[in-house]
Amino acid sequence: MAGMRGLMGCGVAMLTLVTGSVASGQAAPAAQEAPAAQEASAEPYVRPEVAAYLKGYYAKPNPPFTRELLMQIHKLPPTALAAMAQQDLPIGNVTTKDVTMPGPGGPMALRLFDPRPDRGPGPVVVFFHGGGYVLGSIDTHAGLAAEIARQLDLPVVSVEYRLAPENPWPAAPDDGEAAARWVAANGKALGRTFTGLVLSGDSAGGNLALITAAALRDKPAAVPVMMQIPIYPATDFGKLYPSSKLFAEGYMLDEKSMASFTEHYAADPKSPRASPILGDLAGLPPTVLVTAGLDPLRDQGRAYAAKLVEAGVPTAYYEGRGLIHGFATFRKAIPSAQTDTAAFLHVARAMLDEGASAKK
Protein backbone atom coordinates (compact mmCIF):
# COMPACT_ATOMS: atom_id res chain seq x y z
CA MET A 1 0.00 0.00 0.00
CA ALA A 2 1.50 3.34 -1.07
CA GLY A 3 2.84 5.42 1.77
CA MET A 4 3.04 2.41 4.10
CA ARG A 5 6.18 0.90 5.57
CA GLY A 6 5.12 -0.08 9.06
CA LEU A 7 3.54 -3.49 9.43
CA MET A 8 3.83 -6.73 11.27
CA GLY A 9 5.50 -7.38 14.53
CA CYS A 10 4.35 -9.02 17.58
CA GLY A 11 1.60 -9.72 20.00
CA VAL A 12 0.48 -6.18 19.90
CA ALA A 13 3.24 -4.77 17.81
CA MET A 14 4.38 -3.87 14.38
CA LEU A 15 7.38 -4.75 12.31
CA THR A 16 8.72 -2.36 9.74
CA LEU A 17 8.13 -3.57 6.25
CA VAL A 18 7.46 -1.95 2.89
CA THR A 19 8.47 1.39 1.48
CA GLY A 20 6.96 4.73 2.31
CA SER A 21 6.46 6.44 5.61
CA VAL A 22 6.28 5.36 9.19
CA ALA A 23 6.21 6.71 12.65
CA SER A 24 5.44 9.20 15.31
CA GLY A 25 6.97 12.55 15.98
CA GLN A 26 9.47 11.26 18.55
CA ALA A 27 13.20 11.20 18.02
CA ALA A 28 15.04 7.91 18.19
CA PRO A 29 16.90 7.20 21.43
CA ALA A 30 20.66 7.71 21.34
CA ALA A 31 22.98 4.72 21.44
CA GLN A 32 24.95 4.11 24.61
CA GLU A 33 28.62 3.06 24.59
CA ALA A 34 28.58 0.47 27.37
CA PRO A 35 25.75 -2.02 28.02
CA ALA A 36 27.10 -3.31 31.35
CA ALA A 37 24.86 -1.20 33.58
CA GLN A 38 21.77 -1.28 31.34
CA GLU A 39 19.22 -2.11 34.02
CA ALA A 40 20.63 0.38 36.50
CA SER A 41 21.09 3.21 34.01
CA ALA A 42 18.52 5.94 33.37
CA GLU A 43 19.02 5.37 29.64
CA PRO A 44 18.81 1.79 28.33
CA TYR A 45 21.51 0.45 26.05
CA VAL A 46 20.67 0.80 22.34
CA ARG A 47 22.89 -0.76 19.71
CA PRO A 48 24.22 1.92 17.33
CA GLU A 49 22.68 0.23 14.28
CA VAL A 50 19.33 0.05 16.12
CA ALA A 51 19.56 3.76 16.93
CA ALA A 52 20.22 4.50 13.25
CA TYR A 53 17.30 2.31 12.24
CA LEU A 54 14.95 4.05 14.67
CA LYS A 55 16.07 7.45 13.44
CA GLY A 56 14.96 6.51 9.94
CA TYR A 57 11.77 4.92 11.23
CA TYR A 58 10.69 8.10 12.99
CA ALA A 59 11.63 10.42 10.12
CA LYS A 60 8.11 10.46 8.63
CA PRO A 61 4.55 10.31 9.97
CA ASN A 62 2.68 7.02 10.17
CA PRO A 63 -1.06 6.81 9.44
CA PRO A 64 -3.20 5.24 12.18
CA PHE A 65 -4.18 1.60 11.76
CA THR A 66 -7.91 2.14 11.42
CA ARG A 67 -10.35 -0.66 10.71
CA GLU A 68 -10.75 0.63 7.16
CA LEU A 69 -7.01 0.70 6.48
CA LEU A 70 -6.49 -2.80 7.85
CA MET A 71 -9.30 -4.17 5.72
CA GLN A 72 -7.69 -2.58 2.65
CA ILE A 73 -4.34 -4.16 3.50
CA HIS A 74 -6.02 -7.55 3.89
CA LYS A 75 -7.18 -7.33 0.26
CA LEU A 76 -3.64 -7.00 -1.09
CA PRO A 77 -2.41 -9.90 -3.27
CA PRO A 78 0.34 -12.20 -1.95
CA THR A 79 2.92 -10.56 -4.24
CA ALA A 80 2.26 -7.18 -2.64
CA LEU A 81 2.50 -8.69 0.85
CA ALA A 82 5.78 -10.36 -0.05
CA ALA A 83 7.16 -6.96 -1.10
CA MET A 84 6.51 -5.74 2.44
CA ALA A 85 9.32 -7.86 3.86
CA GLN A 86 12.09 -5.52 2.74
CA GLN A 87 13.63 -5.24 6.21
CA ASP A 88 14.31 -8.98 6.40
CA LEU A 89 16.64 -11.33 4.57
CA PRO A 90 15.34 -13.41 1.64
CA ILE A 91 14.37 -17.04 2.11
CA GLY A 92 17.48 -18.33 0.34
CA ASN A 93 17.88 -21.88 -0.89
CA VAL A 94 14.99 -23.79 0.68
CA THR A 95 12.34 -26.13 -0.64
CA THR A 96 8.79 -24.77 -0.41
CA LYS A 97 5.38 -26.31 -0.89
CA ASP A 98 1.94 -24.72 -0.52
CA VAL A 99 -1.05 -26.72 0.72
CA THR A 100 -4.55 -25.93 1.91
CA MET A 101 -6.24 -27.43 4.97
CA PRO A 102 -9.82 -27.20 6.24
CA GLY A 103 -10.00 -24.69 9.08
CA PRO A 104 -12.61 -23.57 11.63
CA GLY A 105 -13.56 -20.59 9.46
CA GLY A 106 -12.88 -22.06 6.03
CA PRO A 107 -9.83 -23.17 4.01
CA MET A 108 -6.44 -22.23 5.51
CA ALA A 109 -3.17 -21.83 3.62
CA LEU A 110 0.01 -23.51 4.84
CA ARG A 111 3.53 -23.35 3.41
CA LEU A 112 6.35 -25.80 3.97
CA PHE A 113 9.93 -24.50 4.20
CA ASP A 114 12.70 -27.10 4.28
CA PRO A 115 16.46 -26.77 3.67
CA ARG A 116 16.38 -30.35 2.38
CA PRO A 117 14.43 -31.49 -0.70
CA ASP A 118 13.44 -34.64 1.20
CA ARG A 119 14.11 -36.22 4.59
CA GLY A 120 13.22 -39.14 6.80
CA PRO A 121 10.73 -39.12 9.69
CA GLY A 122 11.27 -36.43 12.30
CA PRO A 123 9.88 -33.32 14.01
CA VAL A 124 8.25 -30.37 12.26
CA VAL A 125 8.06 -26.73 13.32
CA VAL A 126 4.59 -25.18 13.15
CA PHE A 127 5.13 -21.42 12.81
CA PHE A 128 2.65 -18.58 13.44
CA HIS A 129 3.58 -15.17 12.01
CA GLY A 130 3.46 -11.92 13.96
CA GLY A 131 1.55 -8.75 13.17
CA GLY A 132 -0.51 -7.79 16.21
CA TYR A 133 -3.30 -10.22 15.15
CA VAL A 134 -4.25 -7.72 12.42
CA LEU A 135 -1.30 -7.85 10.01
CA GLY A 136 1.23 -10.29 8.61
CA SER A 137 1.09 -13.39 6.46
CA ILE A 138 3.04 -16.40 5.30
CA ASP A 139 4.62 -14.11 2.69
CA THR A 140 5.70 -11.30 5.03
CA HIS A 141 7.38 -13.78 7.40
CA ALA A 142 8.82 -16.17 4.82
CA GLY A 143 12.39 -15.06 5.56
CA LEU A 144 12.12 -15.88 9.26
CA ALA A 145 10.36 -19.21 8.62
CA ALA A 146 13.14 -20.22 6.22
CA GLU A 147 15.83 -19.19 8.72
CA ILE A 148 14.24 -21.28 11.45
CA ALA A 149 14.20 -24.24 9.06
CA ARG A 150 17.90 -23.76 8.25
CA GLN A 151 19.13 -23.23 11.79
CA LEU A 152 17.13 -26.12 13.28
CA ASP A 153 17.55 -28.33 10.19
CA LEU A 154 13.85 -29.10 10.41
CA PRO A 155 10.87 -28.58 8.10
CA VAL A 156 8.79 -25.53 9.03
CA VAL A 157 5.09 -25.22 8.21
CA SER A 158 3.93 -21.59 8.31
CA VAL A 159 0.25 -20.95 9.04
CA GLU A 160 -2.09 -18.38 7.45
CA TYR A 161 -4.55 -17.80 10.31
CA ARG A 162 -7.51 -15.40 10.28
CA LEU A 163 -6.87 -11.75 11.16
CA ALA A 164 -8.84 -9.07 12.98
CA PRO A 165 -10.78 -6.83 12.74
CA GLU A 166 -12.80 -9.00 10.33
CA ASN A 167 -12.09 -12.05 12.49
CA PRO A 168 -11.62 -11.01 16.14
CA TRP A 169 -10.52 -13.29 18.98
CA PRO A 170 -10.77 -16.27 19.33
CA ALA A 171 -10.48 -16.85 15.57
CA ALA A 172 -6.66 -16.74 15.65
CA PRO A 173 -6.15 -19.25 18.51
CA ASP A 174 -8.87 -21.47 17.03
CA ASP A 175 -6.99 -21.53 13.73
CA GLY A 176 -3.64 -22.02 15.44
CA GLU A 177 -4.77 -25.10 17.32
CA ALA A 178 -6.54 -26.51 14.26
CA ALA A 179 -3.43 -26.04 12.12
CA ALA A 180 -1.15 -27.77 14.61
CA ARG A 181 -3.51 -30.74 14.87
CA TRP A 182 -3.86 -31.00 11.10
CA VAL A 183 -0.10 -30.84 10.48
CA ALA A 184 0.48 -33.48 13.16
CA ALA A 185 -1.85 -35.87 11.34
CA ASN A 186 -1.13 -35.00 7.70
CA GLY A 187 2.59 -35.07 7.05
CA LYS A 188 1.96 -37.05 3.88
CA ALA A 189 0.21 -34.03 2.31
CA LEU A 190 3.48 -32.13 2.76
CA GLY A 191 5.66 -34.98 1.55
CA ARG A 192 7.02 -35.69 5.02
CA THR A 193 6.52 -38.02 7.99
CA PHE A 194 6.24 -36.10 11.25
CA THR A 195 7.06 -37.61 14.64
CA GLY A 196 6.67 -34.51 16.81
CA LEU A 197 5.78 -30.82 16.82
CA VAL A 198 7.83 -27.75 17.67
CA LEU A 199 5.52 -24.75 18.10
CA SER A 200 6.94 -21.31 17.33
CA GLY A 201 5.93 -17.81 16.32
CA ASP A 202 6.95 -14.20 16.71
CA SER A 203 4.97 -11.61 18.67
CA ALA A 204 1.28 -12.34 18.14
CA GLY A 205 2.43 -15.65 16.68
CA GLY A 206 4.43 -16.34 19.83
CA ASN A 207 1.27 -15.86 21.83
CA LEU A 208 -0.54 -18.33 19.56
CA ALA A 209 2.27 -20.86 19.97
CA LEU A 210 1.91 -20.70 23.77
CA ILE A 211 -1.87 -21.06 23.62
CA THR A 212 -1.63 -23.95 21.16
CA ALA A 213 0.94 -25.76 23.31
CA ALA A 214 -1.40 -25.61 26.31
CA ALA A 215 -4.31 -26.90 24.20
CA LEU A 216 -2.27 -29.84 22.88
CA ARG A 217 -1.02 -30.66 26.39
CA ASP A 218 -4.62 -30.98 27.57
CA LYS A 219 -5.83 -32.82 24.47
CA PRO A 220 -2.86 -34.31 22.59
CA ALA A 221 -2.51 -34.21 18.82
CA ALA A 222 -1.51 -37.15 16.61
CA VAL A 223 2.16 -36.59 17.55
CA PRO A 224 3.54 -34.99 20.74
CA VAL A 225 4.68 -31.40 21.19
CA MET A 226 8.43 -31.55 21.76
CA MET A 227 9.24 -27.87 22.28
CA GLN A 228 7.86 -24.33 22.07
CA ILE A 229 9.90 -21.36 20.83
CA PRO A 230 7.90 -18.16 21.45
CA ILE A 231 9.75 -15.12 20.07
CA TYR A 232 8.99 -11.86 21.95
CA PRO A 233 5.43 -13.07 22.67
CA ALA A 234 2.49 -11.28 24.23
CA THR A 235 1.66 -13.30 27.34
CA ASP A 236 -0.65 -11.03 29.40
CA PHE A 237 -3.39 -8.75 28.07
CA GLY A 238 -4.60 -7.78 31.52
CA LYS A 239 -1.56 -6.24 33.21
CA LEU A 240 0.86 -3.40 32.60
CA TYR A 241 4.50 -4.30 33.20
CA PRO A 242 7.37 -1.81 33.74
CA SER A 243 8.72 -2.28 30.21
CA SER A 244 5.31 -1.31 28.83
CA LYS A 245 5.90 2.24 30.03
CA LEU A 246 9.68 2.31 29.78
CA PHE A 247 9.58 1.62 26.03
CA ALA A 248 6.13 3.03 25.23
CA GLU A 249 7.49 5.69 22.88
CA GLY A 250 10.57 5.97 20.72
CA TYR A 251 11.26 2.25 20.21
CA MET A 252 8.95 1.60 17.23
CA LEU A 253 6.33 -0.49 19.03
CA ASP A 254 4.47 2.50 20.43
CA GLU A 255 1.69 2.57 22.97
CA LYS A 256 -0.89 4.01 20.57
CA SER A 257 -0.42 1.29 17.96
CA MET A 258 -0.56 -1.45 20.58
CA ALA A 259 -3.82 -0.04 21.94
CA SER A 260 -5.27 0.03 18.42
CA PHE A 261 -4.30 -3.57 17.68
CA THR A 262 -5.65 -4.74 21.01
CA GLU A 263 -8.96 -2.99 20.34
CA HIS A 264 -9.30 -4.62 16.91
CA TYR A 265 -8.43 -8.07 18.28
CA ALA A 266 -11.04 -7.73 21.06
CA ALA A 267 -9.73 -10.57 23.22
CA ASP A 268 -10.87 -11.39 26.75
CA PRO A 269 -7.81 -10.41 28.83
CA LYS A 270 -8.85 -12.82 31.61
CA SER A 271 -8.87 -15.87 29.35
CA PRO A 272 -5.75 -18.09 29.15
CA ARG A 273 -6.49 -18.28 25.41
CA ALA A 274 -5.55 -14.61 25.23
CA SER A 275 -3.28 -14.27 28.29
CA PRO A 276 -1.49 -17.62 28.53
CA ILE A 277 0.37 -16.54 31.68
CA LEU A 278 -2.95 -16.96 33.53
CA GLY A 279 -3.14 -20.67 32.73
CA ASP A 280 -1.59 -23.68 34.42
CA LEU A 281 1.91 -24.03 32.94
CA ALA A 282 2.78 -27.40 34.48
CA GLY A 283 3.43 -30.10 31.91
CA LEU A 284 4.19 -27.75 29.02
CA PRO A 285 7.01 -28.77 26.67
CA PRO A 286 10.63 -27.59 27.01
CA THR A 287 10.76 -23.92 26.07
CA VAL A 288 13.15 -21.41 24.54
CA LEU A 289 11.59 -18.02 25.23
CA VAL A 290 13.01 -14.99 23.42
CA THR A 291 12.61 -11.30 24.23
CA ALA A 292 14.24 -8.02 23.16
CA GLY A 293 15.85 -5.66 25.63
CA LEU A 294 14.00 -2.58 24.31
CA ASP A 295 10.59 -4.21 23.83
CA PRO A 296 7.44 -3.05 25.68
CA LEU A 297 6.53 -6.76 25.84
CA ARG A 298 9.87 -7.74 27.38
CA ASP A 299 8.69 -8.02 30.97
CA GLN A 300 5.67 -10.13 29.96
CA GLY A 301 8.12 -12.59 28.46
CA ARG A 302 10.34 -12.51 31.52
CA ALA A 303 7.36 -13.17 33.78
CA TYR A 304 6.15 -16.08 31.65
CA ALA A 305 9.61 -17.65 31.58
CA ALA A 306 9.85 -17.34 35.38
CA LYS A 307 6.46 -19.00 35.80
CA LEU A 308 7.57 -21.85 33.52
CA VAL A 309 10.61 -22.44 35.71
CA GLU A 310 8.44 -22.40 38.83
CA ALA A 311 6.19 -25.00 37.16
CA GLY A 312 9.17 -27.27 36.53
CA VAL A 313 9.28 -26.80 32.75
CA PRO A 314 12.80 -26.99 31.22
CA THR A 315 13.27 -23.40 30.09
CA ALA A 316 15.95 -21.34 28.33
CA TYR A 317 15.52 -17.55 28.24
CA TYR A 318 17.22 -15.40 25.60
CA GLU A 319 17.08 -11.60 25.65
CA GLY A 320 18.48 -9.65 22.71
CA ARG A 321 20.27 -6.78 24.45
CA GLY A 322 19.96 -3.41 22.77
CA LEU A 323 17.40 -4.79 20.29
CA ILE A 324 13.81 -3.77 19.56
CA HIS A 325 10.66 -5.79 19.15
CA GLY A 326 10.58 -7.57 15.81
CA PHE A 327 14.36 -7.91 15.46
CA ALA A 328 14.19 -11.42 13.98
CA THR A 329 12.40 -9.99 10.94
CA PHE A 330 14.74 -6.96 10.68
CA ARG A 331 17.87 -8.96 9.93
CA LYS A 332 18.64 -7.07 6.72
CA ALA A 333 18.04 -3.63 8.24
CA ILE A 334 19.74 -4.52 11.57
CA PRO A 335 22.51 -6.99 10.59
CA SER A 336 23.51 -7.99 14.13
CA ALA A 337 19.98 -9.31 14.67
CA GLN A 338 20.98 -12.27 12.50
CA THR A 339 23.57 -13.26 15.10
CA ASP A 340 20.95 -13.15 17.87
CA THR A 341 18.43 -15.08 15.80
CA ALA A 342 20.96 -17.80 15.08
CA ALA A 343 21.97 -17.85 18.75
CA PHE A 344 18.54 -18.55 20.20
CA LEU A 345 17.83 -21.13 17.50
CA HIS A 346 21.11 -22.88 18.33
CA VAL A 347 19.95 -23.07 21.94
CA ALA A 348 16.70 -24.64 20.74
CA ARG A 349 18.57 -27.14 18.56
CA ALA A 350 20.76 -28.15 21.49
CA MET A 351 17.72 -28.65 23.74
CA LEU A 352 16.01 -30.76 21.08
CA ASP A 353 19.12 -32.92 20.71
CA GLU A 354 19.39 -33.30 24.47
CA GLY A 355 15.75 -34.37 24.70
CA ALA A 356 16.22 -36.90 21.90
CA SER A 357 19.31 -38.36 23.59
CA ALA A 358 17.49 -38.66 26.90
CA LYS A 359 14.80 -40.80 25.29
CA LYS A 360 17.28 -43.34 23.91
Order of alpha helices (4+ residues) and beta strands (2+ residues): beta-beta-alpha-alpha-alpha-beta-beta-beta-alpha-beta-alpha-beta-alpha-beta-alpha-alpha-beta-alpha-beta-alpha
